[in-house]
Amino acid sequence: MSNFKPALSLDTINPATLAVQYAVRGELALKADKYHQALVDKTHSEPLPFEKIVTANIGNPQQKGLDQVPLTYWRQVISLLEYPDLMYKHEELAKQIYPADVIARAKSLHKEIGSVGAYTPSKGVLSIRKRVAKFIENRDGFPADPESIYLTAGASAGVASILGVALQKGDGCMIPIPQYPLYTATLAYLEAEPLPYYLAEKADWSLDHNSLLKTVDEGKKKGIPVKALVIINPGNPTGACLSHAAMEAVVQLCYKEGILLLADEVYQTNIFDPKHRPFISFKKVLKGMSEEVANSVELVSFHSISKGVSGECGRRGGYFECVNIDPEVMEQIYKMASVTLCPPVSGQVGVDLMVSPPLPSEESYPLWEKETSLIQNNLKSRSFLMAEHFNKMEGVFCNNAEGAMYLFPRIDMPPKAIEAAKKLGKEADVMYALDLLDATGICAVAGSGFGQEPGTYHVRVTALCPDTAEFIGRFGKFHKEFLEKYK
Amino acid sequence: MSNFKPALSLDTINPATLAVQYAVRGELALKADKYHQALVDKTHSEPLPFEKIVTANIGNPQQKGLDQVPLTYWRQVISLLEYPDLMYKHEELAKQIYPADVIARAKSLHKEIGSVGAYTPSKGVLSIRKRVAKFIENRDGFPADPESIYLTAGASAGVASILGVALQKGDGCMIPIPQYPLYTATLAYLEAEPLPYYLAEKADWSLDHNSLLKTVDEGKKKGIPVKALVIINPGNPTGACLSHAAMEAVVQLCYKEGILLLADEVYQTNIFDPKHRPFISFKKVLKGMSEEVANSVELVSFHSISKGVSGECGRRGGYFECVNIDPEVMEQIYKMASVTLCPPVSGQVGVDLMVSPPLPSEESYPLWEKETSLIQNNLKSRSFLMAEHFNKMEGVFCNNAEGAMYLFPRIDMPPKAIEAAKKLGKEADVMYALDLLDATGICAVAGSGFGQEPGTYHVRVTALCPDTAEFIGRFGKFHKEFLEKYK
């Protein structure tokens, strides 16, 4: 018999790992992958009741089965940077394929960056950070410092890196409920304390300032240092977009309590009614307040190329901007960034294309305009159509989204379904989502993965699926049968 | 007066952050950047004694100023994946630019992956992982399981993720001295205990098994659980390549003590004399041992596209393979990978191109062969030439490298230099490296950033710089003046 004693088991590994949960890619997603593979390979033992998997579980606009195509301008510029011989050695042929402004842009980026296969500075390419600063200035009307801007491998990497520097074990971090599970996952790993505040479902998922105050008080009562506050605006999974007044109150609270404000603003471009409910950045709100507040409150805001009109998730690009952060702490942020060497250069180029799209005067503009409008219109019309139909289903309530790319309908769960789920050792909405997948091939994440008021049940669906009518038809049919089964 | 109390200061942030050190991108690199910018902008107040910065501090083969160009085959395939219209809509023009096998490869990858702008599964694209498994099987003669292979954002991301799951606070992790500072940085952040073992400089930086045993004993005596052992092979910064016998002894030790073996094998392609000192993987050694050992010892091996003949650092691609890891722990590794969503797709494609280069029968092969041979030959001849000249300098000793892309010459530091450095509050080799930069523009990292036997001093230089003769001439002149100054 072996005397070997392995180093790794659930009892010996980092216990913080065990506490991490991440529903978006959990059991449901793995099951959906299995179904998908069985449909492709035709290996399932009995015929499945659907012909394809509809992936409404993850905001991944360019994935197979969805209809969002990459922006032509982006891909043209990047292809030239990947293979510069195209624009130098084969320039005559390239001119037959690429608009002149694309070639000029690629040449200029190539001159700045050099090879996209080389490490860049750990903060990212300086000239790109300068253009990010310009973009922020134009958006907000306040200056931005390229040295306070870090390019990142998507917003997730930025969030993980800032939380990892900012939070000690036991520190409190306020998070919205519902939230994007990156936050709870990262806090669990850091052994920090998530301090939930509830968004008001009855008021279009708006920010309930009293809930914020209550959470601060409760944290203090428990002796937990209330160190940071996460706001997702526009909201994921809620789609709600904050008003200027609500944001000012948040900044005021952060000033009063000395709380670091973390603004997840990755959906800032996905706004459905910009006239009546525009996106406003926390930087703009902060810098518009009294000098004392404007120069005090610590803010880190995050942006990404994965969402918006680009939807370039796989490229892993994004940035964060630090405002009013102690210079000594900034040095620590730099050091930690340097250990990861540099963000993917292809993602950095993506950030550049996001913050400086083609100008209206340029040859590429009309196509870029046409493609981005289609993406915006699709998202908006699908979101409204889906919400309308969710509200027609018995026992379902769904707020209209004001932005982002999700809906978060509430399911009034029949008591018998709750009982049945309990017997399975599952949350009722997890059972609902798994049943939905089994019956229809639709992959939607249970609300419990995002957090919800106790006793309520939700699912999150993306507004990215083509054939919305068919989608909602299948969903509605399942829902009816589910209610029938558990009535 | 303001009552504002900021959330973040050196006293309140994550204290683990403060303990992290990372010399490769520290003071020296920042100073070099400043000089570089001053040379470009011509802003330096007095003329500098050099015309350019020679970046010998970081293994970044494609950076500006070095002469390694990207592999044409790689860039051709990737450019087509970035802009598939090139090979579909503009196929006739593409045929005038690209070899037929490149177009076929890109079409096949495009069919498998879809858009490179979409998230992939968190482990990476399955078909790519299957080809990685095939590559490992062909290399080692033992089967590999695609489900135990994770594609990563470079080897660094893989190392950080495995250490982050494996190690609890206080766990011991054996690391070579000298080592690549990623390890000490990550261990510091995790509050794990680095347990140094010393490589034998006098014996070509070979692995001294007694030093390993001694480290295990010392760890045990201190009550530190000896959980993991890092081996870098070929070595960074040493360039030493392990023998089969030495590796077997390591595996045997891991078996006896139940230690997780972490094999950093990112330089496996950079081998100078493959006939006499070939690269052997730890997987191959392990699987060639008795069935009991082969099926027990826990191994994670890391590979990267940043080094080798591709040198595609900026793309952030790599993989790790897990062997004999508890399935429940594998689930935890999966969960943590899923929080980061997916590795950059462009890096995943890079891994594919690394593990399955063009075949000798294909049109692209001769150019690929020519380009990769040049890279290998340059690295080898520069490494030997540099070592030869270092050994000619007074008070310098340098082992020849057997692989990787660095040399780690020892500087017999004059006592007066040690005194002078102490007065500056610096290690003597840090002062040496800063003086070298000031005098010559050569950027080389002090040995203390990698660790060294107490009382010895080194610098790490890459073997990537063109004009080796000029490089070594400037270095030698500086060294002579340094000795003169402190004699």
Interface residues (C-beta under 8 A of the other chain):
Chain A: S2 F4 K5 P6 A7 L8 S9 L10 T12 I13 N14 P15 T17 L18 V20 Q21 Y22 V24 R25 G26 D33 I58 N60 P61 Q62 Q63 K64 V69 P70 T72 R75 Q76 I78 S79 L80 E82 Y83 P84 D85 L86 H90 L93 Q96 I97 G114 S115 V116 G117 A118 Y119 T120 P121 S122 A153 G154 S156 A157 A160 G164 V165 A166 L167 Q168 L182 A185 T186 Y189 L190 K227 A228 Y255 G258 I259 L260 E292 S296 V297 E298 S310 G311 E312 C313 G314 R315 R316 N324 I325 D326 E328 V329 Q332 K335 M336 S338 V339 T340 L341 C342 P343 P344 V345 S346 G347
Chain B: S2 F4 K5 P6 A7 L8 S9 L10 T12 I13 N14 P15 T17 L18 V20 Y22 V24 R25 G26 D33 I58 N60 P61 Q62 Q63 K64 V69 P70 T72 R75 Q76 I78 S79 L80 E82 Y83 P84 D85 L86 H90 L93 Q96 I97 G114 S115 V116 G117 A118 Y119 T120 P121 S122 A153 G154 S156 A157 A160 G164 V165 A166 L167 Q168 L182 A185 T186 Y189 L190 K227 A228 Y255 G258 I259 L260 E292 S296 V297 E298 S310 G311 E312 C313 G314 R315 R316 N324 I325 D326 E328 V329 Q332 K335 M336 S338 V339 T340 L341 C342 P343 P344 V345 S346 G347
